[in-house]
């Protein structure tokens, strides 16, 4: 477990350098700089950086260009961060704590937070375009990230999540919700790593990566649901109990804690088995086990 934590920290530092390089340093316009400040406040607030790690790790596993992978990883983190800023807004979950500090709208006001999220969602695609990847790979990356982030992915999942505040979702709809809201961005992270490595579409390696990522994405959400019930804001670094407060349907609606964890363990084992032939140093297995057992 120490090795995966060290690998995550090292990768996060490399991705953060890439992220910083995506922002101009010579802008004299105070309004524009104010937007940069709000973008970077959330973007550089730390976090596990699981999605960027998947991008770079799958690229490394398949012998790809690490610099291209870092640009793809930065783009993924930008989209993920934009979603967190918007998710915390008063019109959504109205959260005041994220990654252990005040959320964007608490710091900058609702309007500026909204615009910072918008700017990050656009900056992500600028970052993909500037990655230096071959044009055909850049097109694939843009298409994949756009689909995962939009109404066919993360945004669509958020809409289903909102519907779950006013009506109980059946278990199949709950799975669909999380396959879109959380899973789509985790799956595209693995896909982008494969694209950065030049793996052809429909290659068996992409299929294995997708099965692994879909599995750990679902596990991530199940554990999130467990932690929202049994953790504390100090431990988790964000507000807890919000699912119950917003009457959300979660896996804890249908399972007790032990049942939910056993289900997550089963999915983790299946994800590990899917990627085993390509996970030569066991780093992806270690990541899956860490996500299963995480406490924050």
C-alpha positions as CSV (number, residue, x, y, z in Angstrom):
1,X,0.0,0.0,0.0
2,X,2.9,2.3,0.6
3,X,4.1,1.9,-3.0
4,X,0.7,2.9,-4.4
5,X,0.5,5.9,-2.1
6,X,4.0,7.0,-3.1
7,X,3.1,6.5,-6.8
8,X,0.0,8.6,-6.4
9,X,1.9,11.4,-4.7
10,X,4.6,11.4,-7.3
11,X,2.1,11.4,-10.2
12,X,0.0,14.1,-8.5
13,X,3.1,16.4,-8.3
14,X,3.9,15.8,-12.0
15,X,0.3,16.5,-13.0
16,X,0.2,19.6,-10.9
17,X,3.2,21.0,-12.7
18,X,1.5,20.4,-16.0
19,X,-1.7,22.0,-14.8
20,X,0.2,25.2,-13.7
21,X,1.9,25.4,-17.1
22,X,-1.6,25.5,-18.8
23,X,-2.2,29.0,-17.3
24,X,-0.6,32.1,-18.7
25,X,1.7,33.9,-16.3
26,X,1.9,37.3,-18.1
27,X,-1.7,38.4,-18.1
28,X,-2.2,42.0,-16.9
29,X,-6.0,42.0,-16.9
30,X,-7.3,41.9,-13.3
31,X,-10.6,40.4,-14.3
32,X,-9.0,37.5,-16.2
33,X,-6.5,37.0,-13.4
34,X,-9.4,36.8,-11.0
35,X,-10.9,34.0,-13.0
36,X,-7.5,32.2,-13.1
37,X,-7.3,32.6,-9.3
38,X,-10.7,31.0,-8.8
39,X,-9.9,28.2,-11.3
40,X,-6.6,27.3,-9.6
41,X,-8.1,27.6,-6.1
42,X,-10.1,24.4,-6.7
43,X,-7.8,22.8,-9.3
44,X,-4.7,22.9,-7.0
45,X,-6.5,22.0,-3.8
46,X,-5.0,18.5,-3.7
47,X,-7.1,15.4,-3.7
48,X,-6.3,11.8,-4.6
49,X,-5.9,12.6,-8.4
50,X,-7.1,9.1,-9.2
51,X,-8.3,10.1,-12.7
52,X,-5.0,11.6,-13.8
53,X,-3.1,8.7,-12.3
54,X,-5.2,6.3,-14.5
55,X,-4.3,8.3,-17.6
56,X,-0.6,8.2,-17.0
57,X,-0.5,4.7,-15.6
58,X,-2.3,3.1,-18.6
59,X,-0.1,5.1,-21.0
60,X,3.0,3.9,-19.1
61,X,1.8,0.3,-19.0
62,X,1.4,0.3,-22.8
63,X,4.6,2.1,-23.6
64,X,3.2,5.5,-24.6
65,X,4.5,9.1,-24.5
66,X,4.5,10.3,-20.9
67,X,4.3,14.0,-21.9
68,X,1.2,13.5,-23.9
69,X,-0.3,11.5,-21.1
70,X,0.4,14.3,-18.7
71,X,-1.6,16.8,-20.9
72,X,-4.5,14.3,-21.1
73,X,-4.3,13.8,-17.3
74,X,-4.4,17.6,-16.7
75,X,-7.4,17.9,-19.0
76,X,-9.3,15.2,-17.1
77,X,-8.6,16.8,-13.8
78,X,-9.9,20.1,-15.1
79,X,-13.2,18.6,-16.1
80,X,-13.4,16.7,-12.8
81,X,-12.7,19.9,-10.8
82,X,-15.3,21.9,-12.8
83,X,-17.8,19.2,-11.9
84,X,-16.9,19.5,-8.2
85,X,-17.3,23.3,-8.3
86,X,-20.7,23.1,-9.8
87,X,-21.8,20.2,-7.6
88,X,-21.1,22.2,-4.5
89,X,-23.1,25.3,-5.7
90,X,-26.2,26.3,-3.7
91,X,-28.4,25.2,-6.7
92,X,-26.9,21.7,-6.4
93,X,-25.6,20.2,-3.2
94,X,-25.0,23.5,-1.5
95,X,-21.8,22.2,0.2
96,X,-19.4,24.5,2.1
97,X,-16.5,22.2,2.5
98,X,-14.4,20.4,-0.2
99,X,-11.0,18.8,0.3
100,X,-10.8,20.2,3.8
101,X,-11.4,23.9,2.9
102,X,-14.1,26.2,1.9
103,X,-15.8,25.5,-1.4
104,X,-15.3,27.8,-4.4
105,X,-18.6,29.6,-4.0
106,X,-17.9,30.3,-0.3
107,X,-14.6,31.8,-1.3
108,X,-15.5,33.7,-4.4
109,X,-19.3,34.0,-4.5
110,X,-21.7,31.9,-6.5
111,X,-21.3,33.7,-9.9
112,X,-17.5,33.6,-9.9
113,X,-17.5,30.0,-8.9
114,X,-19.9,29.2,-11.7
115,X,-17.7,31.0,-14.2
116,X,-14.5,29.3,-12.9
117,X,-16.1,25.9,-13.5
118,X,-17.2,27.0,-17.0
119,X,-13.6,28.2,-17.7
120,X,-12.1,24.9,-16.5
121,X,-14.4,22.8,-18.7
122,X,-13.3,24.8,-21.7
123,X,-9.6,24.9,-20.7
124,X,-9.6,21.1,-20.6
125,X,-10.2,20.9,-24.4
126,X,-7.6,23.6,-25.1
127,X,-5.2,21.4,-23.1
128,X,-6.0,18.4,-25.2
129,X,-5.5,20.4,-28.4
130,X,-2.1,21.6,-27.2
131,X,-0.9,18.1,-26.1
132,X,1.3,17.5,-29.1
133,X,-0.4,14.2,-29.8
134,X,-0.9,13.1,-33.4
135,X,-4.1,14.7,-34.9
136,X,-6.0,11.4,-35.1
137,X,-5.2,10.7,-31.4
138,X,-6.2,14.2,-30.4
139,X,-9.6,13.8,-32.1
140,X,-10.1,10.5,-30.3
141,X,-9.2,12.1,-27.0
142,X,-11.5,15.2,-27.5
143,X,-14.4,12.9,-28.6
144,X,-13.9,10.6,-25.6
145,X,-13.7,13.3,-23.0
146,X,-16.6,15.3,-24.4
147,X,-18.9,12.2,-24.3
148,X,-17.8,11.2,-20.8
149,X,-18.4,14.7,-19.5
150,X,-21.6,15.6,-21.2
151,X,-25.2,14.5,-21.2
152,X,-24.3,11.0,-22.2
153,X,-22.0,10.8,-19.1
154,X,-21.3,12.9,-16.0
155,X,-23.9,15.6,-16.6
156,X,-26.6,13.1,-17.4
157,X,-25.7,11.2,-14.2
158,X,-26.1,14.4,-12.3
159,X,-29.5,14.9,-13.7
160,X,-30.5,11.4,-12.6
161,X,-29.0,12.1,-9.2
162,X,-31.2,15.2,-8.8
163,X,-34.2,13.1,-9.7
164,X,-33.3,10.8,-6.9
165,X,-33.8,13.6,-4.4
166,X,-37.6,13.7,-5.1
167,X,-38.2,10.0,-5.8
168,X,-36.6,6.7,-4.8
169,X,-34.6,5.2,-7.6
170,X,-34.7,1.5,-8.3
171,X,-31.4,-0.4,-8.0
172,X,-30.9,-0.6,-11.8
173,X,-31.4,3.2,-12.2
174,X,-28.9,3.7,-9.3
175,X,-26.3,1.7,-11.1
176,X,-27.0,3.7,-14.3
177,X,-26.7,7.0,-12.3
178,X,-23.2,6.1,-11.0
179,X,-22.0,4.6,-14.3
180,X,-22.6,8.0,-15.7
181,X,-21.9,10.5,-12.9
182,X,-18.8,8.9,-11.4
183,X,-18.0,6.0,-13.7
184,X,-17.8,7.8,-17.0
185,X,-15.0,10.0,-16.0
186,X,-13.0,7.2,-14.5
187,X,-13.5,5.0,-17.5
188,X,-12.5,7.8,-19.9
189,X,-9.3,8.4,-17.8
190,X,-8.2,4.8,-18.6
191,X,-9.2,5.2,-22.2
192,X,-7.2,8.4,-22.5
193,X,-4.2,6.6,-21.2
194,X,-4.6,4.0,-23.9
195,X,-5.1,6.7,-26.6
196,X,-1.9,8.5,-25.4
197,X,-0.1,5.1,-25.9
198,X,-1.5,4.8,-29.4
199,X,-3.7,1.8,-28.7
200,X,-6.1,1.2,-31.6
201,X,-9.9,1.5,-31.0
202,X,-11.6,-1.8,-30.0
203,X,-8.2,-3.3,-29.1
204,X,-8.4,-6.0,-26.3
205,X,-6.3,-3.8,-24.1
206,X,-8.8,-1.0,-24.2
207,X,-11.6,-3.4,-23.4
208,X,-9.7,-4.7,-20.4
209,X,-8.9,-1.1,-19.3
210,X,-12.5,-0.2,-19.6
211,X,-13.7,-3.2,-17.5
212,X,-11.2,-2.4,-14.8
213,X,-12.1,1.3,-14.7
214,X,-15.8,0.6,-14.7
215,X,-15.3,-1.7,-11.7
216,X,-13.2,0.7,-9.6
217,X,-15.5,3.6,-10.5
218,X,-18.5,1.7,-9.1
219,X,-16.5,0.7,-6.0
220,X,-15.5,4.3,-5.5
221,X,-19.1,5.3,-5.3
222,X,-20.2,2.5,-3.0
223,X,-17.4,3.4,-0.6
224,X,-18.4,7.1,-0.9
225,X,-22.0,6.1,0.1
226,X,-20.6,4.1,3.1
227,X,-18.4,7.0,4.2
228,X,-21.2,9.6,3.9
229,X,-23.0,7.6,6.6
230,X,-20.1,6.6,8.9
231,X,-17.3,9.1,8.5
232,X,-16.8,12.6,9.8
233,X,-16.1,15.9,8.0
234,X,-12.6,16.0,9.6
235,X,-11.8,12.6,8.3
236,X,-13.4,13.0,4.9
237,X,-12.4,16.6,4.2
238,X,-15.9,17.4,3.1
239,X,-19.5,17.6,4.4
240,X,-21.0,14.3,5.4
241,X,-24.7,13.2,5.8
242,X,-25.6,15.1,2.7
243,X,-27.2,12.1,1.0
244,X,-29.7,11.7,3.8
245,X,-30.3,15.4,4.1
246,X,-31.1,15.6,0.4
247,X,-33.1,12.4,0.5
248,X,-30.8,10.8,-2.1
249,X,-31.1,7.2,-3.1
250,X,-27.7,5.5,-2.5
251,X,-26.4,2.0,-2.2
252,X,-27.1,2.3,1.6
253,X,-30.7,2.6,0.7
254,X,-30.7,-1.0,-0.4
255,X,-27.9,-2.5,1.6
256,X,-26.4,-2.3,5.1
257,X,-22.8,-1.5,5.6
258,X,-21.5,-5.1,5.5
259,X,-23.5,-5.9,2.4
260,X,-22.4,-2.8,0.5
261,X,-18.7,-3.5,1.4
262,X,-19.0,-7.2,0.3
263,X,-20.5,-6.1,-3.0
264,X,-17.7,-3.6,-3.5
265,X,-15.1,-6.4,-2.7
266,X,-16.6,-8.6,-5.3
267,X,-16.5,-5.9,-8.0
268,X,-12.9,-5.1,-7.0
269,X,-11.9,-8.7,-7.5
270,X,-13.5,-8.7,-10.9
271,X,-11.7,-5.5,-11.9
272,X,-8.4,-6.8,-10.8
273,X,-8.9,-10.0,-12.8
274,X,-9.8,-8.0,-16.0
275,X,-6.5,-6.1,-15.9
276,X,-4.2,-8.8,-14.5
277,X,-2.6,-9.8,-17.9
278,X,-1.4,-6.2,-18.4
279,X,-0.7,-5.1,-14.8
280,X,2.9,-6.4,-14.8
281,X,4.0,-4.6,-11.6
282,X,0.7,-4.8,-9.8
283,X,0.2,-1.1,-9.4
284,X,-3.4,-1.1,-10.8
285,X,-4.3,-4.0,-8.4
286,X,-2.8,-2.0,-5.6
287,X,-4.9,1.0,-6.6
288,X,-8.1,-1.0,-6.7
289,X,-7.4,-2.4,-3.2
290,X,-6.6,1.0,-1.9
291,X,-9.9,2.5,-3.2
292,X,-11.8,-0.4,-1.6
293,X,-10.3,0.2,1.8
294,X,-10.1,4.0,1.7
295,X,-11.4,6.1,4.6
296,X,-11.5,9.5,2.9
